[in-house]
Amino acid sequence: LKTSDVIPPQITFNPPAQKPKTNEIIFTAKVMDDVRVRMVWLFYKAKAHQPFIQMPMSPFAEHDYGASVPFDQVQADTLWYYIQAEDFAGNKNFVGKPEAPIAVALTKDLDPPVIKVTQSLNRNDQGVFEINVQANDQSGIKEVHLKYLTNSGVSGLVPMKLTHGDFYQAKFTIQDPELEKFDYFIEAIDSIF
């Protein structure tokens, strides 16, 4: 008794983030077949009148496939896409279709991180300065640091350590025998760069 495979692969898909946290738009899908999946493709375009760009989705775990599109390749506010899965018998299934693709509005993180001082700069009896801040950004924080310049021209860069959640702390000394005062600022860099 010979049976033939007539059931297409099943696709479970979560749409990509509208505001990507990285410099790429990440697509993932769970694809299962009653026999075996042959290929999973992502088709995308940034302008409605353009042809779709075809990209293979790579397996990264059992039944999980992924592909990423660099944000700078899109350079548009909307991305149209669909996903196609095919098994070895040629059965196909889609999420979206060429004639009815899925549209996702895209906005890159252009907002700078927000910094809030939670403990003002103070100096203890041993001459160690300490300051605590809270820094957050919708795409995450890559680093936080304090830069200073003393009245005699000594400058420094002090990395701030993540203590918990989105709270950062700097403890530092300034090696300047002529220190009377200094100016400083705190800079936070978000994860997108």
N, CA and C atoms as an extended XYZ file, in Angstrom:
579
Properties=species:S:1:pos:R:3:atomname:S:1:resname:S:1:resid:I:1 pbc="F F F"
N         0.841       -1.173        0.000 N   LEU     1
C         0.000        0.000        0.000 CA  LEU     1
C         0.891        1.242        0.000 C   LEU     1
N         0.753        2.055       -1.017 N   LYS     2
C         1.567        3.250       -1.135 CA  LYS     2
C         0.739        4.456       -0.722 C   LYS     2
N         1.292        5.265        0.161 N   THR     3
C         0.603        6.506        0.547 CA  THR     3
C         1.401        7.679        0.019 C   THR     3
N         0.716        8.765       -0.250 N   SER     4
C         1.427        9.951       -0.716 CA  SER     4
C         1.186       11.097        0.264 C   SER     4
N         2.168       11.968        0.334 N   ASP     5
C         2.122       13.115        1.234 CA  ASP     5
C         1.324       14.227        0.570 C   ASP     5
N         0.171       14.553        1.116 N   VAL     6
C        -0.666       15.620        0.559 CA  VAL     6
C        -0.895       16.752        1.561 C   VAL     6
N        -0.302       16.648        2.732 N   ILE     7
C        -0.515       17.652        3.783 CA  ILE     7
C         0.646       18.653        3.768 C   ILE     7
N         0.342       19.944        3.617 N   PRO     8
C         1.410       20.945        3.603 CA  PRO     8
C         1.961       21.200        5.007 C   PRO     8
N         3.145       21.780        5.094 N   PRO     9
C         3.699       22.134        6.404 CA  PRO     9
C         2.795       23.133        7.125 C   PRO     9
N         2.808       23.076        8.427 N   GLN    10
C         2.050       24.018        9.252 CA  GLN    10
C         3.010       25.089        9.778 C   GLN    10
N         2.595       26.355        9.704 N   ILE    11
C         3.448       27.470       10.114 CA  ILE    11
C         2.802       28.208       11.274 C   ILE    11
N         3.571       28.382       12.341 N   THR    12
C         3.171       29.244       13.461 CA  THR    12
C         4.147       30.403       13.455 C   THR    12
N         3.606       31.624       13.432 N   PHE    13
C         4.451       32.780       13.192 CA  PHE    13
C         4.073       33.940       14.113 C   PHE    13
N         5.093       34.575       14.672 N   ASN    14
C         4.890       35.809       15.424 CA  ASN    14
C         5.485       36.942       14.619 C   ASN    14
N         4.727       38.003       14.349 N   PRO    15
C         5.253       39.117       13.553 CA  PRO    15
C         6.476       39.758       14.205 C   PRO    15
N         7.360       40.352       13.402 N   PRO    16
C         8.541       41.016       13.964 CA  PRO    16
C         8.132       42.277       14.720 C   PRO    16
N         9.036       42.765       15.551 N   ALA    17
C         8.789       43.987       16.314 CA  ALA    17
C         8.681       45.170       15.366 C   ALA    17
N         7.734       46.069       15.661 N   GLN    18
C         7.584       47.263       14.836 CA  GLN    18
C         8.722       48.244       15.080 C   GLN    18
N         9.288       48.205       16.271 N   LYS    19
C        10.424       49.066       16.590 CA  LYS    19
C        11.566       48.138       16.967 C   LYS    19
N        12.347       47.697       15.982 N   PRO    20
C        13.400       46.721       16.275 CA  PRO    20
C        14.380       47.213       17.330 C   PRO    20
N        14.811       46.305       18.192 N   LYS    21
C        15.768       46.641       19.249 CA  LYS    21
C        17.209       46.534       18.751 C   LYS    21
N        17.369       46.050       17.549 N   THR    22
C        18.708       45.923       16.967 CA  THR    22
C        18.693       46.569       15.593 C   THR    22
N        19.785       46.457       14.882 N   ASN    23
C        19.861       47.019       13.540 CA  ASN    23
C        19.331       46.066       12.481 C   ASN    23
N        18.525       45.100       12.908 N   GLU    24
C        17.944       44.176       11.946 CA  GLU    24
C        16.526       43.823       12.359 C   GLU    24
N        15.736       43.443       11.380 N   ILE    25
C        14.370       42.999       11.622 CA  ILE    25
C        14.428       41.482       11.619 C   ILE    25
N        14.022       40.877       12.724 N   ILE    26
C        14.181       39.433       12.897 CA  ILE    26
C        12.832       38.736       12.703 C   ILE    26
N        12.837       37.731       11.836 N   PHE    27
C        11.654       36.927       11.561 CA  PHE    27
C        11.910       35.513       12.076 C   PHE    27
N        10.976       34.976       12.814 N   THR    28
C        11.073       33.578       13.258 CA  THR    28
C         9.728       32.901       13.026 C   THR    28
N         9.780       31.607       12.755 N   ALA    29
C         8.564       30.829       12.534 CA  ALA    29
C         8.814       29.398       12.990 C   ALA    29
N         7.783       28.785       13.508 N   LYS    30
C         7.817       27.358       13.841 CA  LYS    30
C         7.126       26.647       12.681 C   LYS    30
N         7.838       25.733       12.038 N   VAL    31
C         7.311       25.040       10.860 CA  VAL    31
C         7.395       23.539       11.113 C   VAL    31
N         6.241       22.875       10.988 N   MET    32
C         6.189       21.422       11.222 CA  MET    32
C         5.484       20.765       10.033 C   MET    32
N         5.896       19.545        9.729 N   ASP    33
C         5.303       18.798        8.638 CA  ASP    33
C         5.099       17.356        9.089 C   ASP    33
N         4.085       16.704        8.508 N   ASP    34
C         3.825       15.317        8.884 CA  ASP    34
C         4.927       14.374        8.393 C   ASP    34
N         5.713       14.799        7.391 N   VAL    35
C         6.831       13.992        6.916 CA  VAL    35
C         8.131       14.745        7.188 C   VAL    35
N         8.447       15.756        6.371 N   ARG    36
C         9.669       16.529        6.573 CA  ARG    36
C         9.621       17.842        5.793 C   ARG    36
N        10.077       18.910        6.434 N   VAL    37
C        10.136       20.222        5.791 CA  VAL    37
C        11.345       20.258        4.847 C   VAL    37
N        11.124       20.739        3.637 N   ARG    38
C        12.219       20.869        2.680 CA  ARG    38
C        12.869       22.247        2.777 C   ARG    38
N        12.044       23.318        2.798 N   MET    39
C        12.594       24.669        2.766 CA  MET    39
C        11.566       25.652        3.327 C   MET    39
N        12.083       26.697        3.978 N   VAL    40
C        11.249       27.799        4.449 CA  VAL    40
C        11.879       29.079        3.903 C   VAL    40
N        11.035       29.914        3.299 N   TRP    41
C        11.508       31.147        2.663 CA  TRP    41
C        10.808       32.358        3.257 C   TRP    41
N        11.565       33.445        3.368 N   LEU    42
C        11.004       34.754        3.674 CA  LEU    42
C        11.064       35.566        2.383 C   LEU    42
N         9.969       36.179        2.016 N   PHE    43
C         9.912       37.095        0.879 CA  PHE    43
C         9.568       38.467        1.439 C   PHE    43
N        10.343       39.505        1.088 N   TYR    44
C        10.068       40.836        1.620 CA  TYR    44
C        10.379       41.914        0.581 C   TYR    44
N         9.776       43.063        0.790 N   LYS    45
C        10.073       44.242       -0.027 CA  LYS    45
C         9.734       45.491        0.778 C   LYS    45
N        10.414       46.586        0.443 N   ALA    46
C        10.229       47.833        1.167 CA  ALA    46
C         9.294       48.797        0.440 C   ALA    46
N         9.037       48.559       -0.823 N   LYS    47
C         8.139       49.418       -1.593 CA  LYS    47
C         7.127       48.531       -2.316 C   LYS    47
N         5.898       48.998       -2.355 N   ALA    48
C         4.817       48.185       -2.908 CA  ALA    48
C         5.060       47.776       -4.358 C   ALA    48
N         5.684       48.636       -5.160 N   HIS    49
C         5.868       48.344       -6.584 CA  HIS    49
C         7.124       47.505       -6.877 C   HIS    49
N         7.937       47.230       -5.876 N   GLN    50
C         9.154       46.436       -6.080 CA  GLN    50
C         8.841       44.943       -6.085 C   GLN    50
N         9.706       44.156       -6.726 N   PRO    51
C         9.555       42.697       -6.601 CA  PRO    51
C        10.021       42.254       -5.210 C   PRO    51
N         9.544       41.123       -4.772 N   PHE    52
C         9.952       40.588       -3.469 CA  PHE    52
C        11.394       40.086       -3.528 C   PHE    52
N        12.110       40.257       -2.448 N   ILE    53
C        13.440       39.674       -2.277 CA  ILE    53
C        13.240       38.363       -1.534 C   ILE    53
N        13.819       37.287       -2.050 N   GLN    54
C        13.658       35.960       -1.461 CA  GLN    54
C        14.862       35.640       -0.602 C   GLN    54
N        14.606       35.186        0.637 N   MET    55
C        15.677       34.864        1.564 CA  MET    55
C        15.345       33.548        2.272 C   MET    55
N        16.278       32.588        2.294 N   PRO    56
C        15.994       31.346        3.027 CA  PRO    56
C        15.947       31.613        4.531 C   PRO    56
N        15.047       30.925        5.205 N   MET    57
C        14.993       30.976        6.664 CA  MET    57
C        15.744       29.748        7.164 C   MET    57
N        16.708       29.958        8.021 N   SER    58
C        17.582       28.880        8.489 CA  SER    58
C        17.026       28.220        9.737 C   SER    58
N        17.158       26.891        9.831 N   PRO    59
C        16.741       26.226       11.070 CA  PRO    59
C        17.719       26.557       12.195 C   PRO    59
N        17.185       26.881       13.385 N   PHE    60
C        18.059       27.167       14.525 CA  PHE    60
C        17.686       26.345       15.749 C   PHE    60
N        16.584       25.650       15.709 N   ALA    61
C        16.176       24.711       16.762 CA  ALA    61
C        15.153       23.778       16.104 C   ALA    61
N        14.749       22.752       16.831 N   GLU    62
C        13.795       21.820       16.254 CA  GLU    62
C        12.521       22.543       15.846 C   GLU    62
N        12.195       22.524       14.584 N   HIS    63
C        11.010       23.136       13.983 CA  HIS    63
C        11.061       24.669       13.937 C   HIS    63
N        12.143       25.293       14.401 N   ASP    64
C        12.237       26.758       14.412 CA  ASP    64
C        13.158       27.235       13.300 C   ASP    64
N        12.681       28.255       12.573 N   TYR    65
C        13.425       28.831       11.462 CA  TYR    65
C        13.505       30.338       11.659 C   TYR    65
N        14.587       30.931       11.171 N   GLY    66
C        14.739       32.368       11.337 CA  GLY    66
C        15.487       33.008       10.188 C   GLY    66
N        15.241       34.294       10.012 N   ALA    67
C        15.953       35.120        9.034 CA  ALA    67
C        15.954       36.540        9.564 C   ALA    67
N        16.970       37.296        9.188 N   SER    68
C        17.002       38.695        9.607 CA  SER    68
C        17.312       39.582        8.409 C   SER    68
N        16.672       40.719        8.394 N   VAL    69
C        16.853       41.704        7.329 CA  VAL    69
C        17.508       42.922        7.960 C   VAL    69
N        18.684       43.327        7.493 N   PRO    70
C        19.318       44.523        8.045 CA  PRO    70
C        18.413       45.742        7.859 C   PRO    70
N        18.253       46.511        8.921 N   PHE    71
C        17.361       47.660        8.903 CA  PHE    71
C        17.741       48.638        7.793 C   PHE    71
N        19.037       48.823        7.547 N   ASP    72
C        19.453       49.794        6.539 CA  ASP    72
C        19.159       49.325        5.111 C   ASP    72
N        18.840       48.046        4.912 N   GLN    73
C        18.435       47.571        3.586 CA  GLN    73
C        16.985       47.914        3.287 C   GLN    73
N        16.228       48.178        4.346 N   VAL    74
C        14.806       48.446        4.163 CA  VAL    74
C        14.595       49.919        3.834 C   VAL    74
N        15.112       50.815        4.644 N   GLN    75
C        14.996       52.262        4.462 CA  GLN    75
C        13.594       52.669        4.038 C   GLN    75
N        12.626       52.215        4.792 N   ALA    76
C        11.231       52.556        4.527 CA  ALA    76
C        10.469       52.476        5.846 C   ALA    76
N         9.285       53.040        5.831 N   ASP    77
C         8.452       53.023        7.035 CA  ASP    77
C         7.619       51.745        7.135 C   ASP    77
N         7.500       51.037        6.009 N   THR    78
C         6.693       49.818        5.978 CA  THR    78
C         7.466       48.719        5.263 C   THR    78
N         7.325       47.510        5.767 N   LEU    79
C         7.923       46.346        5.130 CA  LEU    79
C         6.793       45.371        4.818 C   LEU    79
N         6.728       44.902        3.563 N   TRP    80
C         5.754       43.902        3.163 CA  TRP    80
C         6.469       42.567        3.070 C   TRP    80
N         5.835       41.513        3.561 N   TYR    81
C         6.491       40.216        3.559 CA  TYR    81
C         5.475       39.084        3.570 C   TYR    81
N         5.963       37.909        3.234 N   TYR    82
C         5.222       36.670        3.447 CA  TYR    82
C         6.230       35.553        3.640 C   TYR    82
N         5.779       34.466        4.229 N   ILE    83
C         6.627       33.296        4.483 CA  ILE    83
C         6.019       32.109        3.759 C   ILE    83
N         6.896       31.323        3.125 N   GLN    84
C         6.456       30.126        2.415 CA  GLN    84
C         7.235       28.932        2.958 C   GLN    84
N         6.526       27.869        3.279 N   ALA    85
C         7.156       26.610        3.702 CA  ALA    85
C         6.748       25.525        2.708 C   ALA    85
N         7.706       24.641        2.401 N   GLU    86
C         7.451       23.577        1.430 CA  GLU    86
C         8.021       22.272        1.963 C   GLU    86
N         7.290       21.179        1.727 N   ASP    87
C         7.825       19.877        2.116 CA  ASP    87
C         8.396       19.182        0.886 C   ASP    87
N         8.942       17.980        1.055 N   PHE    88
C         9.597       17.278       -0.043 CA  PHE    88
C         8.633       16.771       -1.114 C   PHE    88
N         7.343       16.735       -0.800 N   ALA    89
C         6.355       16.333       -1.801 CA  ALA    89
C         5.883       17.527       -2.631 C   ALA    89
N         6.382       18.727       -2.295 N   GLY    90
C         5.995       19.927       -3.032 CA  GLY    90
C         4.784       20.644       -2.453 C   GLY    90
N         4.256       20.160       -1.336 N   ASN    91
C         3.137       20.843       -0.686 CA  ASN    91
C         3.632       22.155       -0.074 C   ASN    91
N         2.886       23.238       -0.275 N   LYS    92
C         3.285       24.546        0.209 CA  LYS    92
C         2.224       25.134        1.129 C   LYS    92
N         2.697       25.930        2.053 N   ASN    93
C         1.801       26.690        2.915 CA  ASN    93
C         2.408       28.078        3.079 C   ASN    93
N         1.571       29.052        3.382 N   PHE    94
C         2.009       30.439        3.461 CA  PHE    94
C         1.492       31.123        4.717 C   PHE    94
N         2.246       32.115        5.158 N   VAL    95
C         1.758       33.140        6.079 CA  VAL    95
C         1.848       34.403        5.245 C   VAL    95
N         0.708       35.001        4.929 N   GLY    96
C         0.674       36.041        3.918 CA  GLY    96
C         0.808       35.375        2.562 C   GLY    96
N         0.664       36.125        1.499 N   LYS    97
C         0.813       35.584        0.145 CA  LYS    97
C         1.374       36.676       -0.746 C   LYS    97
N         1.923       36.308       -1.908 N   PRO    98
C         2.461       37.340       -2.795 CA  PRO    98
C         1.427       38.413       -3.149 C   PRO    98
N         0.195       37.965       -3.371 N   GLU    99
C        -0.853       38.917       -3.747 CA  GLU    99
C        -1.487       39.607       -2.532 C   GLU    99
N        -1.197       39.115       -1.333 N   ALA   100
C        -1.737       39.719       -0.108 CA  ALA   100
C        -0.685       39.612        1.007 C   ALA   100
N         0.443       40.341        0.841 N   PRO   101
C         1.501       40.248        1.854 CA  PRO   101
C         1.090       40.924        3.167 C   PRO   101
N         1.824       40.597        4.199 N   ILE   102
C         1.617       41.223        5.505 CA  ILE   102
C         2.449       42.509        5.534 C   ILE   102
N         1.878       43.564        6.053 N   ALA   103
C         2.605       44.832        6.163 CA  ALA   103
C         2.908       45.088        7.629 C   ALA   103
N         4.131       45.499        7.907 N   VAL   104
C         4.488       45.893        9.266 CA  VAL   104
C         5.088       47.291        9.191 C   VAL   104
N         4.555       48.189       10.030 N   ALA   105
C         5.087       49.548       10.097 CA  ALA   105
C         6.368       49.505       10.918 C   ALA   105
N         7.415       50.133       10.419 N   LEU   106
C         8.708       50.095       11.085 CA  LEU   106
C         9.128       51.490       11.518 C   LEU   106
N         9.662       51.569       12.698 N   THR   107
C        10.289       52.804       13.159 CA  THR   107
C        11.540       52.406       13.903 C   THR   107
N        12.636       53.012       13.538 N   LYS   108
C        13.899       52.729       14.203 CA  LYS   108
C        13.967       53.563       15.475 C   LYS   108
N        14.673       53.079       16.453 N   ASP   109
C        14.827       53.795       17.711 CA  ASP   109
C        15.697       55.026       17.483 C   ASP   109
N        15.072       56.189       17.442 N   LEU   110
C        15.797       57.440       17.266 CA  LEU   110
C        15.835       58.254       18.552 C   LEU   110
N        15.165       57.746       19.587 N   ASP   111
C        15.125       58.460       20.861 CA  ASP   111
C        16.354       58.125       21.688 C   ASP   111
N        16.986       59.141       22.292 N   PRO   112
C        18.154       58.863       23.137 CA  PRO   112
C        17.738       58.234       24.463 C   PRO   112
N        18.682       57.597       25.144 N   PRO   113
C        18.380       57.052       26.469 CA  PRO   113
C        17.999       58.170       27.445 C   PRO   113
N        17.246       57.802       28.444 N   VAL   114
C        16.850       58.737       29.506 CA  VAL   114
C        17.697       58.427       30.726 C   VAL   114
N        18.312       59.477       31.293 N   ILE   115
C        19.166       59.319       32.478 CA  ILE   115
C        18.567       60.130       33.613 C   ILE   115
N        18.465       59.502       34.760 N   LYS   116
C        17.942       60.170       35.950 CA  LYS   116
C        18.925       59.911       37.092 C   LYS   116
N        19.405       60.983       37.718 N   VAL   117
C        20.320       60.829       38.849 CA  VAL   117
C        19.508       60.381       40.060 C   VAL   117
N        19.877       59.251       40.650 N   THR   118
C        19.158       58.730       41.815 CA  THR   118
C        19.909       59.018       43.118 C   THR   118
N        21.204       59.265       43.030 N   GLN   119
C        21.998       59.692       44.175 CA  GLN   119
C        23.036       60.673       43.657 C   GLN   119
N        22.967       61.901       44.143 N   SER   120
C        23.882       62.947       43.678 CA  SER   120
C        25.327       62.579       43.945 C   SER   120
N        26.209       63.232       43.225 N   LEU   121
C        27.640       63.024       43.382 CA  LEU   121
C        28.060       63.449       44.787 C   LEU   121
N        28.751       62.549       45.482 N   ASN   122
C        29.298       62.897       46.790 CA  ASN   122
C        30.685       62.287       46.928 C   ASN   122
N        31.409       62.753       47.934 N   ARG   123
C        32.784       62.302       48.157 CA  ARG   123
C        32.897       61.848       49.610 C   ARG   123
N        33.471       60.650       49.807 N   ASN   124
C        33.616       60.151       51.169 CA  ASN   124
C        34.949       60.617       51.773 C   ASN   124
N        35.214       60.217       53.003 N   ASP   125
C        36.421       60.654       53.721 CA  ASP   125
C        37.717       60.155       53.076 C   ASP   125
N        37.650       59.080       52.306 N   GLN   126
C        38.843       58.545       51.636 CA  GLN   126
C        39.070       59.194       50.259 C   GLN   126
N        38.238       60.164       49.878 N   GLY   127
C        38.395       60.858       48.608 CA  GLY   127
C        37.763       60.152       47.421 C   GLY   127
N        36.902       59.167       47.688 N   VAL   128
C        36.241       58.430       46.608 CA  VAL   128
C        34.908       59.111       46.294 C   VAL   128
N        34.742       59.458       45.010 N   PHE   129
C        33.481       60.036       44.552 CA  PHE   129
C        32.527       58.904       44.202 C   PHE   129
N        31.241       59.143       44.413 N   GLU   130
C        30.222       58.141       44.069 CA  GLU   130
C        28.988       58.856       43.535 C   GLU   130
N        28.420       58.269       42.486 N   ILE   131
C        27.159       58.763       41.926 CA  ILE   131
C        26.371       57.566       41.420 C   ILE   131
N        25.042       57.640       41.537 N   ASN   132
C        24.157       56.578       41.076 CA  ASN   132
C        23.118       57.174       40.135 C   ASN   132
N        22.864       56.482       39.037 N   VAL   133
C        21.874       56.938       38.065 CA  VAL   133
C        20.996       55.777       37.617 C   VAL   133
N        19.872       56.140       37.047 N   GLN   134
C        19.010       55.177       36.385 CA  GLN   134
C        19.032       55.549       34.908 C   GLN   134
N        19.315       54.597       34.030 N   ALA   135
C        19.365       54.847       32.589 CA  ALA   135
C        18.543       53.792       31.877 C   ALA   135
N        17.645       54.248       31.010 N   ASN   136
C        16.862       53.283       30.244 CA  ASN   136
C        16.575       53.810       28.852 C   ASN   136
N        16.288       52.865       27.974 N   ASP   137
C        16.011       53.157       26.581 CA  ASP   137
C        15.181       52.005       26.026 C   ASP   137
N        14.303       52.303       25.092 N   GLN   138
C        13.434       51.256       24.554 CA  GLN   138
C        14.201       50.160       23.835 C   GLN   138
N        15.413       50.442       23.348 N   SER   139
C        16.195       49.402       22.680 CA  SER   139
C        17.282       48.833       23.579 C   SER   139
N        17.299       49.221       24.847 N   GLY   140
C        18.293       48.717       25.785 CA  GLY   140
C        19.495       49.642       25.879 C   GLY   140
N        20.265       49.461       26.930 N   ILE   141
C        21.446       50.282       27.183 CA  ILE   141
C        22.693       49.458       26.898 C   ILE   141
N        23.594       50.006       26.098 N   LYS   142
C        24.868       49.349       25.800 CA  LYS   142
C        25.911       49.704       26.857 C   LYS   142
N        26.009       50.999       27.198 N   GLU   143
C        26.975       51.413       28.210 CA  GLU   143
C        26.586       52.766       28.785 C   GLU   143
N        27.067       53.003       30.002 N   VAL   144
C        26.884       54.288       30.682 CA  VAL   144
C        28.248       54.660       31.247 C   VAL   144
N        28.639       55.926       31.089 N   HIS   145
C        29.902       56.361       31.660 CA  HIS   145
C        29.827       57.831       32.078 C   HIS   145
N        30.762       58.212       32.918 N   LEU   146
C        30.884       59.580       33.403 CA  LEU   146
C        32.183       60.148       32.861 C   LEU   146
N        32.124       61.360       32.329 N   LYS   147
C        33.324       62.050       31.846 CA  LYS   147
C        33.513       63.284       32.721 C   LYS   147
N        34.746       63.564       33.083 N   TYR   148
C        35.010       64.747       33.907 CA  TYR   148
C        36.209       65.526       33.394 C   TYR   148
N        36.260       66.812       33.810 N   LEU   149
C        37.360       67.712       33.494 CA  LEU   149
C        37.562       68.606       34.719 C   LEU   149
N        38.765       68.552       35.292 N   THR   150
C        39.039       69.343       36.499 CA  THR   150
C        39.446       70.767       36.129 C   THR   150
N        39.477       71.629       37.159 N   ASN   151
C        39.869       73.020       36.953 CA  ASN   151
C        41.288       73.150       36.411 C   ASN   151
N        42.149       72.168       36.645 N   SER   152
C        43.530       72.239       36.138 CA  SER   152
C        43.707       71.478       34.821 C   SER   152
N        42.625       70.974       34.235 N   GLY   153
C        42.705       70.352       32.915 CA  GLY   153
C        42.841       68.847       32.902 C   GLY   153
N        42.781       68.185       34.058 N   VAL   154
C        42.826       66.718       34.101 CA  VAL   154
C        41.442       66.194       33.710 C   VAL   154
N        41.435       65.249       32.768 N   SER   155
C        40.150       64.686       32.341 CA  SER   155
C        40.157       63.175       32.546 C   SER   155
N        38.967       62.615       32.565 N   GLY   156
C        38.864       61.169       32.741 CA  GLY   156
C        37.533       60.639       32.259 C   GLY   156
N        37.512       59.352       31.997 N   LEU   157
C        36.319       58.625       31.593 CA  LEU   157
C        36.146       57.473       32.578 C   LEU   157
N        34.993       57.432       33.238 N   VAL   158
C        34.733       56.411       34.249 CA  VAL   158
C        33.545       55.566       33.805 C   VAL   158
N        33.758       54.280       33.480 N   PRO   159
C        32.616       53.413       33.160 CA  PRO   159
C        31.726       53.253       34.392 C   PRO   159
N        30.429       53.296       34.175 N   MET   160
C        29.488       53.076       35.281 CA  MET   160
C        29.059       51.621       35.236 C   MET   160
N        29.026       50.998       36.399 N   LYS   161
C        28.680       49.572       36.501 CA  LYS   161
C        27.182       49.410       36.725 C   LYS   161
N        26.616       48.425       36.037 N   LEU   162
C        25.216       48.074       36.247 CA  LEU   162
C        25.104       47.397       37.604 C   LEU   162
N        24.274       47.946       38.485 N   THR   163
C        24.131       47.362       39.824 CA  THR   163
C        22.921       46.438       39.892 C   THR   163
N        21.808       46.853       39.308 N   HIS   164
C        20.606       46.019       39.219 CA  HIS   164
C        19.592       46.739       38.333 C   HIS   164
N        18.727       45.952       37.692 N   GLY   165
C        17.694       46.542       36.836 CA  GLY   165
C        18.304       47.483       35.813 C   GLY   165
N        17.928       48.747       35.891 N   ASP   166
C        18.513       49.756       35.004 CA  ASP   166
C        19.236       50.838       35.807 C   ASP   166
N        19.823       50.435       36.945 N   PHE   167
C        20.555       51.347       37.825 CA  PHE   167
C        22.066       51.139       37.670 C   PHE   167
N        22.789       52.252       37.564 N   TYR   168
C        24.229       52.242       37.338 CA  TYR   168
C        24.926       53.067       38.419 C   TYR   168
N        26.183       52.687       38.707 N   GLN   169
C        26.941       53.367       39.750 CA  GLN   169
C        28.380       53.575       39.296 C   GLN   169
N        28.929       54.721       39.684 N   ALA   170
C        30.350       54.989       39.461 CA  ALA   170
C        30.972       55.351       40.801 C   ALA   170
N        32.097       54.717       41.112 N   LYS   171
C        32.935       55.064       42.267 CA  LYS   171
C        34.325       55.305       41.694 C   LYS   171
N        34.897       56.492       41.991 N   PHE   172
C        36.172       56.822       41.370 CA  PHE   172
C        36.911       57.869       42.195 C   PHE   172
N        38.199       57.941       41.941 N   THR   173
C        39.029       58.997       42.522 CA  THR   173
C        39.614       59.804       41.371 C   THR   173
N        39.999       61.021       41.669 N   ILE   174
C        40.613       61.882       40.663 CA  ILE   174
C        42.026       62.198       41.140 C   ILE   174
N        42.997       61.818       40.338 N   GLN   175
C        44.401       62.056       40.663 CA  GLN   175
C        44.820       63.431       40.124 C   GLN   175
N        44.558       64.462       40.906 N   ASP   176
C        44.895       65.828       40.504 CA  ASP   176
C        45.205       66.615       41.776 C   ASP   176
N        46.488       66.898       42.048 N   PRO   177
C        46.849       67.604       43.276 CA  PRO   177
C        46.266       69.020       43.346 C   PRO   177
N        45.903       69.580       42.209 N   GLU   178
C        45.363       70.941       42.188 CA  GLU   178
C        43.830       70.955       42.134 C   GLU   178
N        43.206       69.819       42.406 N   LEU   179
C        41.750       69.713       42.296 CA  LEU   179
C        41.050       70.642       43.273 C   LEU   179
N        40.261       71.539       42.716 N   GLU   180
C        39.380       72.395       43.508 CA  GLU   180
C        37.937       72.115       43.139 C   GLU   180
N        37.722       71.935       41.861 N   LYS   181
C        36.384       71.617       41.359 CA  LYS   181
C        36.545       70.906       40.018 C   LYS   181
N        35.459       70.291       39.567 N   PHE   182
C        35.473       69.675       38.241 CA  PHE   182
C        34.063       69.668       37.673 C   PHE   182
N        34.005       69.664       36.357 N   ASP   183
C        32.742       69.530       35.636 CA  ASP   183
C        32.632       68.084       35.174 C   ASP   183
N        31.416       67.596       35.105 N   TYR   184
C        31.218       66.225       34.639 CA  TYR   184
C        29.886       66.122       33.917 C   TYR   184
N        29.781       65.105       33.105 N   PHE   185
C        28.499       64.746       32.528 CA  PHE   185
C        28.438       63.228       32.414 C   PHE   185
N        27.215       62.733       32.355 N   ILE   186
C        26.985       61.292       32.257 CA  ILE   186
C        26.382       61.029       30.887 C   ILE   186
N        26.907       60.003       30.206 N   GLU   187
C        26.459       59.642       28.874 CA  GLU   187
C        26.003       58.189       28.867 C   GLU   187
N        24.855       57.948       28.277 N   ALA   188
C        24.357       56.582       28.096 CA  ALA   188
C        24.222       56.333       26.597 C   ALA   188
N        24.663       55.169       26.161 N   ILE   189
C        24.596       54.794       24.747 CA  ILE   189
C        23.640       53.612       24.629 C   ILE   189
N        22.668       53.736       23.732 N   ASP   190
C        21.700       52.647       23.626 CA  ASP   190
C        22.243       51.492       22.785 C   ASP   190
N        21.561       50.382       22.842 N   SER   191
C        22.036       49.134       22.229 CA  SER   191
C        21.985       49.124       20.724 C   SER   191
N        21.322       50.066       20.112 N   ILE   192
C        21.140       50.002       18.668 CA  ILE   192
C        22.408       50.382       17.921 C   ILE   192
N        23.376       50.993       18.576 N   PHE   193
C        24.625       51.390       17.916 CA  PHE   193
C        25.775       50.541       18.358 C   PHE   193
